[in-house]
Amino acid sequence: MGARFVRRWRPEAEPTGEAVARAARERSEQERETMRSAVRRRADPRCFMAVPALGGLLLAGCATGRLDATDPIGPEAREIDGLMRLSGWMAVGVGIFVAAAVATIIVKFRAKPADDPDDLPPQIHGNRKAELTWTLIPTAMLVFLTIYTLPTVFELAREGTGPTIKVEGQQWWWQFSYDLDEDGHYEIVTANDLVIPTGKEVNLEIHSNDVIHSFWIPQLNGKKDAVPGRIHDWRISSDEPGIFYGECVEFCGLSHANMQMRTIALTPADFEDWRQEQLDGTEAAQAAPAAESAAAAGAALFETHCISCHVVDGAYESAAGGNANLLAGIAPNLTNLMSRTAFAGALYETYQTGPDGEYLRNPDGSLRLNVAELREWVRNAPDMKPARADNQQGMLDFSEVLTDQDLDNLMAYLQTLGSPPVLP
Amino acid sequence: MAIITDQPESPDLPDSSGPGIELEVAEPDPHGDGSTRTGVFARPTHATGWREWLFTVDHKKIGIMYGALALFWFLIGGLEIGLVRLQLWAPDGEVISADFYNQLFTMHGVTMVFLVIMPLANAFANYLVPLQIGARDVAFPRMNALGLWVFFFGGLFLNLSWFLGGGADGGWFAYAPNTGMSFSPGHGMDFYALGLQIAGIASLLGAINLLVTIINMRCPGMSLLRMPVFTWMILVVQFLLVFALPVITVALILLTFDRTFDANFFDVAAGADPLLWQHLFWIFGHPEVYILILPAFGVVSETLPVFSRKPLFGYPIVVLSGAAIGFMGWGVWAHHMFTSGMGPVSVAAFSATTMFIAVPTGVKILNWIATMWAGKVRFTVPMMFSVSLVAMFTIGGLSGVMHAIAPADTQQTDTYFIVAHFHYVLVGGALMGMFAGMYYWWPKAFGYHLNDRLGRWHFWLMLLGFNVTFGPMHIVGLQGMARRHSVYGEFDGFEFWNKIATIGYFFMLTAMVILAVNIFRTWGRYRRGLEPGAGADPWDGRTLEWAIPSPTPEHNFDYVPVVSDVDDFWHKKYQPDETGKLRRIAYGNDIAQLGDQHPHLPSPSYWPIVLAAGMPLIGFGLIYNLWIAGIGLLLLVGSMFGWTLEPATDPDAGHGHDGNGDHHDDHGGDPDGHDDHNGVLAASTANGEAAGD
């Protein structure tokens, strides 16, 4: 790909069209500024006190970001965090011991200018007791660590007691499928947002549809690779509601950095609401939009340009069995698009956010659709996220195909797909 | 010290050729003047100029060229990662494209591992192993030259990809199936697979050569447990190479067949399991880590005793733990795969084995500390680098133990915490050791010291820059920053430490500029007579390389030394007095050999470089058109004939002596004759002759 990658797309000209104009009016100047907000959080001042060499080992506690592995929320991540802290402090202890020894040598056993150059220090060739000591003490420490570690390995490999969700990784987005009624049919298929109930051990069946990926929600558990041809079982759980960010962490090609996701942990009641909304949305998507409306025109365009890759359950399923246009075989199922917090591999927010990443709301409390970026994504996706459409990797560039009017109509249709997300 | 003159040839030597050793059958030149041989089968005779270097079979020139090439690639690999650091300066970096970013980090890793640290270790091994064991060359001098030139062409081939559509973009680990033709349709991965294949041939040639050299060509009295630790570590590394390289060779052949001939070793749709590649890669890849670090351990095991003026504490333990690391290194590869979906039993087993490889490593570090303890430590530039290895490698080793805990590793793997870990091992360990070796052996190789003041600047900027760059990566790694991501988000909280790391990079870059200035400036001053020459024994050394003049004469040793102890040369300088305390009885410069003998040496040869030039052609052929491979193959096979048919010796070639007196006919490769159990006679003959190749 020759073009420079612009991750935060900025419109070059004011988008036209009815829907966009409406969106633009809603957005104040200040909000516009916040779209390109600066860094929200700065490094904790404690970090500055670190001796850089020992910094990482000392500073497990000063991390602040969205992907912080040292800020566990669920029991699995907490268990790992305990091991990391234990081994980290042991490492710091040994490190200080060695550093002190080296410092002593530098200060105390330095040759003095006054020394007779031919006067040798005591010539010690070795000491069996010393050798035994410093073989056995590290061995004992490591035996301790091993004994402490191995049960955790098996504990983390155990199957959870909660629901099972199918996770599929492909270039460069994640798909999540739910069969909550266990009838063998995935009634909810979504992308980017993995919605889970709090307090439950959620089982994940991790698949890959093309190359190797790795599933990672740092605050909920460690990583597990998605390997084509294999199914890997993994488990996550969250004690509290919240949005926990994650991403692909096994190098998977051009847009590896842009293969993100998020886990939305909802209370069991909210989770039930979410499930019902998904089912309602699926039902609603099967009804054709009112004739003569922009949405109806959009549906026609959708049928022409989109359904060779994308599926809308009950309405457009020609790509449901997988398709040869993509190396991965599937593109995101758009049935409940509006219920997802993010699109394009969770690279862009579906709804407008403020400077701290919080969702902006209308006076009536509803979320504000990020229609500008969604529209631009449909127009020219490769410009917003590196992809190789010419090699069947990623979405095509439609900028030469779709007119502004087409895009407005498509936006109108997409807004009929599902209701806004249930947020924690 | 016995003075042994060169002996006439032993008539039965050709019969004792060992299995697998090339046997030269060319007719010996009865007059020793070489004058009757002309045409394509003549040996080169250039004693000066560039051709002297191109056609040399001298292990010292080859070592120096390995070092020069490694430093060149170090510059390239360093500049590559500079762009990466600039891209990561701020969130949503827009300095370079994602595609270029992926190529840069892939090629940075490949370059630094295969084209920098391995050849740097090779440079020292080539130059020093024969000197440390009292030999006049390696066992197979022409093969040694072949290894160098294959490495040269391999590195060149790999990097030509930059100009032919882009570098490899699948990571240095090249996990299938992302590196298959469907997911990586450019030629970058072809250059990767074939370039590493070629570089691997070079390493294998070097490894076999050094193994035979160390096992067979030690001077009389140098039993294995009297060998310098550097030579010991090189011996261990060569064993690792001989066993590890075939594995990556197989893996790369599978990849090449998949890409070039539509095979389906890694095609999941055809039933392949992509984890096959991971196992093959890491069965090679983990011993490779020890291949990279053990030579540096060897270097500091030489420098720490010299500059502490004490013997190495626990010599046999240090040797044994080096061998143990090499051995245990074969049982830990799957710790690179804790998240790959192995079952918990495998994970638990590899977790445990990985923990315990820390024991011999820790033992080494404690022995080094005990070596310096209560010494009179002279903080010269090589010593400063050596001490920094002890401290910095320890940090990398300790974070390594943290990843050995498999559940913790599932949080750490593929984050910058790992990046920090292995850079503390490879830069803080391997590279610091190599720099120590450069400053330490520079006077031996070139006859003068590198400038001390610039050396100190180099050291301090390097140490500072290294910690400022890689220290923060521990923190952003734990904060969740993933490796190989061309951008990070504005809400991730990674920006501050990435800025610090990028600043640190420029400290290191400055340190390297200072090193370059030091090398060229001091060289120029020496040529103009402004730098004093270093004596034979500038550091009050302990091992045999200091018992000969600086720079090393072409024939290394006037006479083959006989040793009776570890650090034999030291004991020639210091003996216990009546109270048992060691007293100086001689100065190294006074008792060193004079370098004034002119024994016969192996002749230069055209064929190593010509043969090596065939390999990249075969590589291009496999990528673009098999006819090119045909030409390469012809060149390769033709060179083998030329190699075999060229006259085995030419006493006039390149040595500037009249060829009579101490000339011997070629006697073929003769490992058995070199064994010290054959006694002084055979050893001296062998060393005078190291010629047969």
Interface residues (C-beta under 8 A of the other chain):
Chain A: M1 G2 A3 R4 F5 V6 R7 R8 S37 A38 V39 R40 R41 R42 A43 C47 A50 V51 P52 A53 L54 G55 G56 L57 L59 A60 C62 A63 T64 G65 R66 L67 D68 A69 T70 A77 E79 I80 D81 L83 M84 S87 G88 M90 A91 V94 G95 V98 A99 A101 V102 T104 I105 I106 F109 R110 A111 K112 D115 D118 L120 P121 P122 Q123 I124 H125 G126 N127 A130 E131 W134 T135 P138 T139 L142 L145 T146 T149 L150 T152 V153 F154 L156 A157 Q171 D210 V211 I212 S214 W216 P218 N221 G222 K223 K224 D225 V227 P228 G229 R230 H232 E247 C248 V249 E250 F251 C252 G253 L254 S255 H256 A257 N258 L327 G357 P386 N391 Q393
Chain B: P91 D92 E94 I96 S97 A98 D99 N102 D169 G170 G171 Y175 A176 P177 N178 S182 F183 S184 P185 V268 G271 A272 D273 P274 L275 S308 R309 K310 P311 F313 G314 Y315 P316 I317 T339 S340 G341 G343 P344 V347 A348 S351 A352 M355 F356 A358 V359 G362 V363 I365 L366 N367 I369 A370 M372 W373 A374 G375 K376 V377 R378 F379 V387 V390 A391 M392 T394 I395 L398 S399 V401 M402 A404 I405 A406 P407 A408 D409 T410 Q411 Q412 T413 D414 T415 F417 A420 N467 V468 G471 P472 M473 H474 I475 G477 L478 Q479 G480 M481 A482 R483 R484 H485 S486 V487 Y488 G489 E490 F491 D492 G493 F494 E495 F496 W497 Y574 K581 L582 R583 R584
